[in-house]
Amino acid sequence: MHARPWRAFFAAGLLAAAVGCQRRQQVFAQRLGNLPPAPAAAPGCAPRPVVQAARRPAAALVDINHAPPAELENLGLSPRLAARIVQGRPYRSKRELLQRGLLSPARYARLRWRLVARRRP
């Protein structure tokens, strides 16, 4: 048995990742120092496109202390729940929606980035 069995496992994983594309095999071999630098594009292996994360437009914050029920409904809340939120005003923080049982933990986690509780004079 090997003194360090994780090394064999790690090496097998690296080899498996390198199999399947000639370019990846050349890069793997270069890292080990076995081959000279490979050409920019190896035949039979198309370069992978660079995928950037899609940016969502910044959603407007909804003030739970001053928003009309229709604006709360636009967040995906039912008309009944929006009316309950309006009746429970004022709120010191958006977390009170969770503490008072108006929102479930899952719904609060989904909406907390779009909610704010401002207290205006």
C-alpha positions as a Markdown table, in Angstrom:
| # | Residue | x | y | z |
|---|---|---|---|---|
| 1 | Met | 0.0 | 0.0 | 0.0 |
| 2 | His | 1.2 | 3.5 | -0.8 |
| 3 | Ala | 2.5 | 5.7 | 2.0 |
| 4 | Arg | 0.3 | 8.5 | 0.7 |
| 5 | Pro | -2.7 | 7.0 | -1.1 |
| 6 | Trp | -4.2 | 10.5 | -1.9 |
| 7 | Arg | -1.3 | 11.1 | -4.3 |
| 8 | Ala | -2.4 | 8.2 | -6.6 |
| 9 | Phe | -6.0 | 9.4 | -6.4 |
| 10 | Phe | -5.0 | 13.0 | -7.2 |
| 11 | Ala | -2.8 | 11.9 | -10.1 |
| 12 | Ala | -5.6 | 9.7 | -11.5 |
| 13 | Gly | -8.0 | 12.7 | -11.3 |
| 14 | Leu | -5.5 | 14.9 | -13.2 |
| 15 | Leu | -5.1 | 12.3 | -15.9 |
| 16 | Ala | -8.8 | 11.9 | -16.3 |
| 17 | Ala | -9.3 | 15.6 | -16.6 |
| 18 | Ala | -6.6 | 15.7 | -19.3 |
| 19 | Val | -8.1 | 12.9 | -21.5 |
| 20 | Gly | -10.5 | 13.7 | -24.3 |
| 21 | Cys | -8.9 | 16.7 | -25.9 |
| 22 | Gln | -5.5 | 16.8 | -27.5 |
| 23 | Arg | -4.9 | 20.4 | -26.5 |
| 24 | Arg | -5.7 | 19.6 | -22.8 |
| 25 | Gln | -3.3 | 16.7 | -23.0 |
| 26 | Gln | -0.5 | 18.9 | -24.3 |
| 27 | Val | -1.1 | 21.5 | -21.6 |
| 28 | Phe | -1.1 | 18.8 | -19.0 |
| 29 | Ala | 2.2 | 17.4 | -20.3 |
| 30 | Gln | 3.7 | 20.9 | -20.4 |
| 31 | Arg | 2.9 | 21.4 | -16.7 |
| 32 | Leu | 4.8 | 18.2 | -16.0 |
| 33 | Gly | 7.7 | 19.4 | -18.1 |
| 34 | Asn | 7.5 | 16.5 | -20.6 |
| 35 | Leu | 6.8 | 18.5 | -23.8 |
| 36 | Pro | 7.9 | 21.8 | -25.4 |
| 37 | Pro | 5.2 | 24.5 | -25.6 |
| 38 | Ala | 2.3 | 23.5 | -27.9 |
| 39 | Pro | 1.0 | 25.6 | -30.8 |
| 40 | Ala | -1.8 | 28.1 | -30.0 |
| 41 | Ala | -4.5 | 25.9 | -31.5 |
| 42 | Ala | -4.3 | 22.2 | -31.6 |
| 43 | Pro | -6.1 | 20.4 | -34.4 |
| 44 | Gly | -9.3 | 18.7 | -33.4 |
| 45 | Cys | -9.9 | 20.7 | -30.3 |
| 46 | Ala | -11.9 | 23.9 | -30.5 |
| 47 | Pro | -11.1 | 26.5 | -27.8 |
| 48 | Arg | -13.7 | 26.9 | -25.1 |
| 49 | Pro | -15.7 | 30.1 | -25.3 |
| 50 | Val | -15.3 | 32.4 | -22.4 |
| 51 | Val | -18.6 | 32.5 | -20.5 |
| 52 | Gln | -19.3 | 35.5 | -18.4 |
| 53 | Ala | -21.9 | 35.6 | -15.7 |
| 54 | Ala | -25.1 | 37.2 | -16.8 |
| 55 | Arg | -25.7 | 40.4 | -15.0 |
| 56 | Arg | -29.2 | 41.1 | -13.8 |
| 57 | Pro | -30.4 | 44.6 | -13.9 |
| 58 | Ala | -30.4 | 46.1 | -10.4 |
| 59 | Ala | -33.8 | 45.7 | -8.9 |
| 60 | Ala | -35.3 | 48.6 | -7.2 |
| 61 | Leu | -35.6 | 48.4 | -3.5 |
| 62 | Val | -39.1 | 48.2 | -2.1 |
| 63 | Asp | -39.8 | 50.2 | 1.1 |
| 64 | Ile | -42.1 | 48.0 | 3.2 |
| 65 | Asn | -43.2 | 51.0 | 5.3 |
| 66 | His | -44.4 | 53.1 | 2.4 |
| 67 | Ala | -45.0 | 50.9 | -0.7 |
| 68 | Pro | -48.5 | 50.4 | -1.9 |
| 69 | Pro | -49.9 | 46.9 | -1.9 |
| 70 | Ala | -49.6 | 46.7 | -5.7 |
| 71 | Glu | -45.8 | 47.2 | -5.4 |
| 72 | Leu | -45.6 | 44.4 | -2.8 |
| 73 | Glu | -47.6 | 42.2 | -5.1 |
| 74 | Asn | -45.0 | 42.8 | -7.9 |
| 75 | Leu | -42.5 | 41.0 | -5.6 |
| 76 | Gly | -44.6 | 37.8 | -6.0 |
| 77 | Leu | -46.6 | 38.2 | -2.8 |
| 78 | Ser | -50.3 | 37.4 | -2.8 |
| 79 | Pro | -52.8 | 40.3 | -2.5 |
| 80 | Arg | -53.8 | 39.0 | 1.0 |
| 81 | Leu | -50.2 | 38.9 | 2.2 |
| 82 | Ala | -49.5 | 42.4 | 0.8 |
| 83 | Ala | -52.5 | 43.7 | 2.7 |
| 84 | Arg | -51.3 | 42.1 | 5.9 |
| 85 | Ile | -47.9 | 43.7 | 5.5 |
| 86 | Val | -49.5 | 47.1 | 4.9 |
| 87 | Gln | -51.7 | 46.6 | 8.1 |
| 88 | Gly | -48.7 | 45.7 | 10.2 |
| 89 | Arg | -46.8 | 49.0 | 9.6 |
| 90 | Pro | -44.6 | 50.5 | 10.7 |
| 91 | Tyr | -41.6 | 48.1 | 10.7 |
| 92 | Arg | -38.3 | 49.0 | 12.3 |
| 93 | Ser | -36.4 | 46.5 | 10.1 |
| 94 | Lys | -37.3 | 44.1 | 7.2 |
| 95 | Arg | -36.5 | 41.2 | 9.5 |
| 96 | Glu | -39.7 | 41.9 | 11.4 |
| 97 | Leu | -41.6 | 40.4 | 8.5 |
| 98 | Leu | -39.9 | 37.1 | 9.4 |
| 99 | Gln | -40.2 | 37.6 | 13.1 |
| 100 | Arg | -44.0 | 38.4 | 12.9 |
| 101 | Gly | -44.6 | 35.3 | 10.7 |
| 102 | Leu | -45.6 | 37.3 | 7.7 |
| 103 | Leu | -42.9 | 35.7 | 5.5 |
| 104 | Ser | -41.6 | 32.2 | 5.6 |
| 105 | Pro | -37.8 | 31.8 | 6.0 |
| 106 | Ala | -37.4 | 30.7 | 2.3 |
| 107 | Arg | -39.5 | 33.6 | 1.0 |
| 108 | Tyr | -37.6 | 36.0 | 3.2 |
| 109 | Ala | -34.2 | 34.7 | 2.0 |
| 110 | Arg | -35.4 | 35.2 | -1.6 |
| 111 | Leu | -36.8 | 38.7 | -1.1 |
| 112 | Arg | -34.5 | 40.3 | 1.6 |
| 113 | Trp | -32.2 | 41.8 | -1.0 |
| 114 | Arg | -35.1 | 43.8 | -2.5 |
| 115 | Leu | -36.7 | 45.0 | 0.7 |
| 116 | Val | -35.9 | 47.9 | 2.9 |
| 117 | Ala | -37.7 | 49.4 | 6.0 |
| 118 | Arg | -37.1 | 53.2 | 5.9 |
| 119 | Arg | -38.7 | 55.4 | 8.6 |
| 120 | Arg | -39.4 | 58.8 | 7.2 |
| 121 | Pro | -40.6 | 61.7 | 9.5 |
